[in-house]
Amino acid sequence: MIWPWVVLPIVFIVVLVVVIWKVSQKMMYFKPDEGVKPVAKGKLLEKILRLDKNVFNVVKDDDFEINWTITDKKWLGIVGKNWENYTYAAFGKIYPEEKIVRVFEKVTKSRKITGMEGVRNYSYTNKGPMINTKLTVKQYAIKTDGSIGEVMNFTFSPNEIKGVLKQVCNSNGWALQIVFSSYGLK
């Protein structure tokens, strides 16, 4: 009678995964304000784009992108120039039938380091919902002008952008949902 010891843990794990999935989906779904009638899709997209023309831009009729260069710094390494870049990108799609805006987000860190062993290029991407994420970087090195000092110092939270987007969507009668993958935008 060994099968209960095999089946029960598997059932428990499946139930646990489903519960975590459902709870996290609810945490990433923001309902519109009570009693607010939804505005037309075009008017909502216009209000989103009015936030910042350098960061928000339209891709198609009901799609938009958010591209924000958090930092793009250069400094001198042992052999040559080093470079590091952090960018936040979010891809949004408006669903007029459901009165919902779905957004998929990612933060990409790219880095070029020159050293004794040659040039190394790194790139790392964190995709999916970033719940209470805060990125803080402080770095000292030889600056491009030859002085020694701070080359990077910033704190970034994706909630800054999501908070503004949530406010625009919800105050105009639309729900906002942060999705786990780009497949959630289809």
JORA-V766513 format. One record per residue. N is the residue number from 0. SS is DSSP state (2 for helix, 1 for strand, 0 for the rest). Layout:
N;SS, N;SS
//
This chain:
0;0, 1;0, 2;2, 3;2, 4;2, 5;2, 6;2, 7;2, 8;2, 9;2, 10;2, 11;2, 12;2, 13;2, 14;2, 15;2, 16;2, 17;2, 18;2, 19;2, 20;2, 21;2, 22;2, 23;2, 24;2, 25;2, 26;2, 27;0, 28;1, 29;1, 30;0, 31;0, 32;0, 33;0, 34;0, 35;0, 36;0, 37;0, 38;0, 39;0, 40;2, 41;2, 42;2, 43;2, 44;2, 45;2, 46;2, 47;2, 48;2, 49;0, 50;0, 51;0, 52;0, 53;0, 54;0, 55;1, 56;1, 57;1, 58;0, 59;0, 60;0, 61;0, 62;1, 63;1, 64;1, 65;1, 66;1, 67;1, 68;1, 69;1, 70;1, 71;1, 72;1, 73;1, 74;1, 75;1, 76;0, 77;0, 78;0, 79;0, 80;1, 81;1, 82;1, 83;1, 84;1, 85;1, 86;1, 87;1, 88;1, 89;1, 90;1, 91;1, 92;1, 93;1, 94;1, 95;0, 96;0, 97;0, 98;0, 99;1, 100;1, 101;1, 102;1, 103;1, 104;1, 105;1, 106;1, 107;1, 108;1, 109;1, 110;1, 111;1, 112;1, 113;1, 114;1, 115;0, 116;0, 117;1, 118;1, 119;1, 120;1, 121;1, 122;1, 123;1, 124;1, 125;1, 126;1, 127;0, 128;0, 129;0, 130;0, 131;0, 132;0, 133;0, 134;1, 135;1, 136;1, 137;1, 138;1, 139;1, 140;1, 141;1, 142;0, 143;0, 144;0, 145;0, 146;0, 147;1, 148;1, 149;1, 150;1, 151;1, 152;1, 153;1, 154;1, 155;1, 156;0, 157;0, 158;2, 159;2, 160;2, 161;2, 162;2, 163;2, 164;2, 165;2, 166;2, 167;2, 168;2, 169;2, 170;2, 171;0, 172;0, 173;0, 174;1, 175;1, 176;1, 177;1, 178;0, 179;0, 180;0, 181;2, 182;2, 183;2, 184;2, 185;0
//
